[in-house]
Amino acid sequence: MYMLTGRSGKSFGKSFGKMFGKVMGVFNLRQGIFTIFFLTLFLSMQGWFCHASWADERLAITSKIANVRSGPGTNHDTLWQVETYFPILIVEKKGSWYRFKDFEGDLGWVHNSLVSSIPTVITAKSNCNVRSGPGPENPIVFTVERGVPFKVLNKKGNWLEVEHGDGDKGWIYRPLVW
């Protein structure tokens, strides 16, 4: 049996073992310690084997229009199309193809030649005002619906200076975008 001591130097071997044994059920102290050790080791090593460096990588579409496919290849069906600056979250890589999740949680595949790591956002709310400057006191330049992508040019507090693929620019409030 292991002898554990506290700060005072007093041993709490047997009493701790009994208490720990009650908590752990049929395990004695030694089995409990080994179980905790190996469980901790296993959980910490899962990151080495299961979490790829590209997981949760946020990229953006850089072509004018990109086909989102049902699988990794042009032989797979086109599910929908997205425009430039559409932000995506990479969940898998297969050859030169990226499987991604979008702001609505939908999954699809795009070729890696159609994306880049530029900072972009997409409106997550309807009727989002894009203003001439960072703040509600600035005039509204234009209003956009949900699902409009933008390239981020600058940040100031909770405001983002953005540019649409057609060249329109302005400032949008950060909580309105993904």
C-alpha positions as CSV (number, residue, x, y, z in Angstrom):
1,M,0.0,0.0,0.0
2,Y,1.2,3.5,-0.8
3,M,1.7,5.9,2.1
4,L,0.6,9.5,1.3
5,T,1.5,12.4,3.6
6,G,0.0,15.8,3.9
7,R,1.7,19.1,4.6
8,S,2.0,18.4,8.3
9,G,3.9,15.2,7.5
10,K,1.1,13.0,9.0
11,S,0.3,9.9,7.0
12,F,-3.1,9.3,5.7
13,G,-2.4,6.0,4.2
14,K,-4.9,3.5,5.5
15,S,-7.8,6.0,6.1
16,F,-7.2,7.6,2.7
17,G,-7.1,4.2,1.1
18,K,-10.4,3.2,2.7
19,M,-12.0,6.4,1.7
20,F,-10.6,6.2,-1.9
21,G,-11.6,2.5,-2.0
22,K,-15.2,3.5,-1.2
23,V,-15.2,6.1,-3.9
24,M,-13.7,3.9,-6.5
25,G,-15.9,0.9,-5.6
26,V,-14.0,-2.4,-6.0
27,F,-10.6,-0.8,-6.7
28,N,-8.0,-0.6,-4.0
29,L,-5.7,2.4,-3.8
30,R,-3.1,1.0,-6.1
31,Q,-5.6,0.0,-8.8
32,G,-7.2,3.5,-8.4
33,I,-3.9,5.3,-8.8
34,F,-3.0,3.2,-11.9
35,T,-6.5,3.7,-13.3
36,I,-6.3,7.5,-12.9
37,F,-2.7,7.5,-14.3
38,F,-3.5,5.5,-17.4
39,L,-6.8,7.4,-18.0
40,T,-5.0,10.7,-17.8
41,L,-2.3,9.5,-20.1
42,F,-4.8,8.1,-22.6
43,L,-6.9,11.3,-22.7
44,S,-3.8,13.5,-23.1
45,M,-2.5,11.3,-25.9
46,Q,-5.8,11.5,-27.8
47,G,-4.8,14.9,-28.9
48,W,-1.6,13.5,-30.5
49,F,-3.5,11.0,-32.5
50,C,-6.9,12.5,-33.1
51,H,-6.5,16.3,-33.5
52,A,-4.9,17.2,-36.8
53,S,-3.1,20.6,-37.1
54,W,-5.7,21.7,-39.7
55,A,-8.8,21.0,-37.5
56,D,-10.7,24.2,-36.8
57,E,-8.6,26.1,-39.4
58,R,-10.7,29.0,-40.7
59,L,-10.2,29.8,-44.4
60,A,-12.1,31.8,-47.0
61,I,-13.2,31.3,-50.6
62,T,-11.0,33.4,-52.9
63,S,-12.6,32.6,-56.3
64,K,-15.6,34.6,-57.6
65,I,-17.8,31.5,-57.4
66,A,-16.9,28.1,-55.9
67,N,-18.8,24.8,-56.3
68,V,-19.4,23.1,-53.0
69,R,-19.4,19.4,-53.6
70,S,-20.8,16.3,-51.8
71,G,-17.3,14.6,-51.8
72,P,-13.6,15.2,-52.5
73,G,-13.5,15.4,-56.3
74,T,-15.2,16.9,-59.4
75,N,-17.0,13.6,-60.0
76,H,-19.1,14.4,-56.9
77,D,-22.4,16.4,-57.1
78,T,-22.4,20.2,-56.7
79,L,-24.5,20.9,-53.6
80,W,-24.5,24.7,-53.8
81,Q,-22.3,27.6,-54.8
82,V,-20.6,30.2,-52.7
83,E,-19.1,33.6,-53.5
84,T,-15.7,35.2,-52.8
85,Y,-14.9,35.8,-49.1
86,F,-17.3,33.1,-47.9
87,P,-15.7,31.9,-44.6
88,I,-15.3,28.1,-43.9
89,L,-14.1,26.0,-41.0
90,I,-11.9,23.1,-42.2
91,V,-12.9,19.7,-40.6
92,E,-11.1,17.3,-42.9
93,K,-8.5,17.1,-45.6
94,K,-8.3,14.5,-48.3
95,G,-5.6,15.0,-50.9
96,S,-6.2,18.5,-52.4
97,W,-9.8,18.7,-51.1
98,Y,-11.1,20.3,-47.9
99,R,-14.2,19.3,-46.1
100,F,-15.6,22.2,-44.3
101,K,-18.4,23.5,-42.1
102,D,-20.0,26.9,-42.8
103,F,-21.8,29.4,-40.5
104,E,-25.0,27.4,-40.7
105,G,-23.4,24.1,-39.8
106,D,-23.7,22.7,-43.3
107,L,-20.9,20.5,-44.6
108,G,-19.3,20.4,-48.1
109,W,-16.1,19.9,-50.0
110,V,-14.0,22.5,-51.9
111,H,-10.7,22.3,-53.8
112,N,-7.8,23.8,-51.9
113,S,-6.9,26.1,-54.9
114,L,-10.2,28.0,-54.2
115,V,-9.4,29.0,-50.6
116,S,-6.9,31.1,-48.7
117,S,-6.3,32.2,-45.1
118,I,-7.6,35.8,-45.4
119,P,-9.7,37.2,-42.6
120,T,-13.4,37.1,-43.5
121,V,-16.8,37.2,-41.9
122,I,-20.4,36.5,-42.9
123,T,-23.5,38.1,-41.7
124,A,-25.4,35.8,-39.3
125,K,-28.4,38.1,-38.8
126,S,-30.9,39.7,-41.1
127,N,-31.0,43.5,-41.9
128,C,-27.4,44.2,-40.9
129,N,-26.5,47.9,-41.2
130,V,-23.1,48.6,-42.7
131,R,-21.9,52.1,-41.7
132,S,-19.5,54.7,-42.9
133,G,-17.5,54.5,-39.6
134,P,-17.1,52.4,-36.5
135,G,-20.1,53.3,-34.3
136,P,-23.9,53.6,-34.4
137,E,-23.6,57.4,-34.7
138,N,-22.2,57.0,-38.3
139,P,-24.5,57.0,-41.3
140,I,-25.7,53.7,-42.8
141,V,-24.0,53.1,-46.2
142,F,-26.0,50.0,-47.0
143,T,-28.0,47.2,-45.4
144,V,-27.4,43.4,-46.0
145,E,-29.3,40.2,-45.4
146,R,-28.1,37.1,-43.6
147,G,-25.4,35.2,-45.4
148,V,-23.4,38.0,-47.1
149,P,-19.6,37.4,-46.9
150,F,-17.0,40.2,-46.4
151,K,-13.3,40.5,-46.2
152,V,-12.1,42.1,-42.9
153,L,-9.9,45.1,-43.6
154,N,-9.6,46.6,-40.1
155,K,-10.8,46.2,-36.5
156,K,-11.7,48.9,-34.0
157,G,-13.3,47.7,-30.7
158,N,-16.4,45.8,-31.6
159,W,-16.5,47.1,-35.1
160,L,-15.0,45.6,-38.3
161,E,-14.2,47.5,-41.5
162,V,-15.3,45.1,-44.2
163,E,-15.3,44.9,-48.0
164,H,-17.7,42.9,-50.1
165,G,-16.6,41.0,-53.2
166,D,-18.2,43.7,-55.4
167,G,-16.0,46.4,-53.8
168,D,-18.6,48.0,-51.4
169,K,-16.9,48.9,-48.1
170,G,-18.1,50.0,-44.6
171,W,-18.1,49.1,-40.9
172,I,-20.2,46.4,-39.3
173,Y,-20.9,45.6,-35.7
174,R,-19.0,42.4,-34.7
175,P,-21.9,40.5,-33.0
176,L,-23.8,40.6,-36.3
177,V,-21.3,38.3,-38.1
178,W,-19.7,34.8,-37.9
